[in-house]
Amino acid sequence: MGFEYRIKDQFAVHFITITVNQWVDVFTRNCYSDILIESLKYCQKNKGLKIYSWVIMTNHLHLVVSSDKGDLSGILRDFKKYTSSKIIQAIEDNDKESRKKWLLWLLKDGDKNKLWTKGYHAKEIMSKEFMEQKIDYIHFNPVKAGIVECEEYYSNSSCAKIYGMGESVLELSEY
């Protein structure tokens, strides 16, 4: 992980990108993205994670987050470790997964399974303008990827809630 991507201020709000190993499209199935959502809920309830904006794409995840307990790096480390093992197990156990062998082969790193790339991309949010820019970027991601025509229609996102057009499955903090 490059120095510029380390979280220096553990209490500060950060724009985070976490990428699937080899950019594999794992999150095309709700059963796998649901594991991410449940783990994020756990981190909110038990570890002090505050989520301001989020999107789960097919092969990566963007978050605008902070921690009121001051251990954002630890939360992200634990989140990645837990979700990696749970999602790999879910792939292995999924009898309906037509891509099972291929996914497990792509997500191998030597003799170990590896869902996530090493580290994460983290940028500290230092202004309201930068925060709004990153939230807009997060919400427009599914449109840019050609998944939806309007960002508020993408269900694995905070967009509908922030636009006042629906709910978010994750509780959002005020910024």
C-alpha positions in Angstrom: 0.0 0.0 0.0 1.5 3.3 -1.0 2.2 6.0 1.6 -0.3 8.4 0.1 -3.2 6.0 0.8 -2.6 5.5 4.5 -5.1 6.9 6.9 -3.3 9.4 9.0 -6.2 10.9 10.9 -8.2 7.9 12.2 -11.2 10.2 13.1 -11.3 12.1 9.7 -13.8 11.5 7.0 -12.3 9.5 4.1 -13.2 8.5 0.5 -12.3 4.8 0.3 -12.1 2.4 -2.6 -11.7 -1.3 -2.0 -11.1 -3.5 -5.1 -11.7 -7.1 -5.8 -8.6 -9.1 -6.7 -8.1 -9.1 -10.5 -11.2 -6.8 -10.8 -13.3 -10.0 -10.8 -17.1 -9.2 -11.1 -18.1 -11.0 -7.8 -20.9 -8.6 -6.8 -23.2 -9.3 -9.8 -25.0 -11.6 -7.4 -27.0 -10.2 -4.4 -26.0 -13.1 -2.2 -22.4 -11.8 -2.2 -23.1 -8.0 -1.9 -25.5 -8.8 1.0 -22.5 -10.1 2.9 -20.8 -6.7 2.4 -24.0 -4.9 3.5 -24.4 -7.0 6.7 -20.8 -6.6 7.6 -21.0 -2.8 7.1 -24.1 -2.8 9.4 -22.1 -4.7 12.0 -19.2 -2.2 11.8 -21.7 0.7 12.2 -23.4 -0.9 15.2 -20.3 -2.4 17.0 -17.2 -0.6 15.8 -18.2 3.1 15.4 -18.2 3.2 11.6 -20.0 6.2 10.2 -21.1 5.9 6.5 -22.0 9.1 4.6 -22.2 7.6 1.1 -21.6 4.2 -0.5 -21.9 2.1 -3.6 -21.2 -1.5 -4.3 -20.1 -2.0 -7.9 -19.6 -5.4 -9.6 -15.9 -5.5 -8.7 -15.2 -2.7 -6.2 -16.7 -0.7 -3.4 -16.6 3.0 -2.7 -17.4 4.5 0.7 -17.3 7.9 2.3 -16.7 7.0 6.0 -15.2 7.9 9.3 -15.0 6.3 12.7 -16.1 7.9 16.0 -13.8 5.5 17.8 -10.7 6.5 15.9 -9.7 3.2 14.4 -10.8 3.5 10.8 -7.8 1.5 9.5 -8.6 -1.3 11.9 -12.3 -1.3 10.9 -11.4 -1.5 7.2 -8.8 -4.3 7.9 -11.3 -6.3 9.8 -14.0 -5.7 7.3 -11.8 -6.9 4.4 -10.6 -10.0 6.3 -14.1 -11.0 7.4 -15.9 -10.4 4.1 -13.1 -12.1 2.2 -13.5 -15.4 4.1 -17.3 -15.2 4.1 -17.7 -14.4 0.4 -15.2 -17.1 -0.6 -17.1 -19.6 1.5 -20.4 -18.4 0.0 -19.0 -18.9 -3.5 -17.8 -22.4 -2.5 -21.2 -23.3 -1.0 -23.4 -21.8 -3.7 -24.7 -24.8 -5.8 -26.3 -22.3 -8.2 -23.1 -20.4 -8.9 -22.3 -21.2 -12.6 -19.0 -19.4 -12.3 -17.8 -21.2 -9.2 -14.6 -22.9 -10.5 -13.7 -19.9 -12.5 -14.2 -17.4 -9.6 -12.3 -19.5 -7.1 -9.5 -20.0 -9.6 -9.3 -16.2 -10.3 -9.4 -15.4 -6.6 -6.5 -17.7 -5.7 -3.1 -16.2 -4.7 -0.7 -19.1 -4.4 -2.3 -21.6 -2.0 -4.6 -19.0 -0.4 -7.9 -17.4 -1.5 -7.8 -13.7 -1.9 -11.0 -11.7 -2.5 -9.6 -8.2 -2.1 -6.5 -6.5 -3.5 -3.9 -5.5 -0.9 -4.7 -2.3 1.0 -7.3 0.2 -0.2 -7.3 3.6 -1.7 -8.0 6.3 0.9 -8.3 10.0 0.4 -9.0 12.3 3.4 -12.0 14.6 2.9 -10.7 18.1 3.7 -13.6 20.3 2.4 -17.3 20.3 1.8 -16.7 20.7 -1.9 -14.4 17.6 -2.0 -17.0 15.7 0.0 -19.7 16.6 -2.5 -17.5 15.8 -5.5 -16.7 12.3 -4.1 -20.4 11.6 -3.2 -21.4 12.6 -6.8 -18.6 10.4 -8.1 -19.9 7.4 -6.0 -23.5 7.9 -7.1 -22.6 8.3 -10.8 -20.5 5.2 -10.9 -23.3 2.8 -11.9 -24.4 5.2 -14.7 -20.8 5.5 -16.0 -20.6 1.6 -15.9 -23.8 1.4 -18.0 -25.7 -0.5 -15.3 -28.5 2.1 -14.9 -29.5 5.2 -16.7 -30.3 7.2 -13.5 -28.1 6.9 -10.5 -31.0 7.0 -8.0 -32.3 3.7 -9.5 -29.2 1.7 -8.5 -30.2 -0.3 -5.3 -26.7 -1.0 -3.9 -26.0 2.7 -3.3 -26.9 5.5 -0.9 -28.0 7.7 -3.8 -31.8 7.3 -3.6 -31.7 8.2 0.2 -29.4 11.2 -0.3 -31.6 12.5 -3.2 -34.8 12.0 -1.1 -36.2 9.4 -3.5 -36.0 6.2 -1.4 -34.2 4.5 1.4 -30.7 3.1 2.0 -30.2 -0.3 3.4 -27.3 1.2 5.4 -27.8 3.9 7.9 -26.3 7.2 6.7 -24.6 9.7 9.0 -25.1 13.5 8.5 -22.1 15.5 7.2 
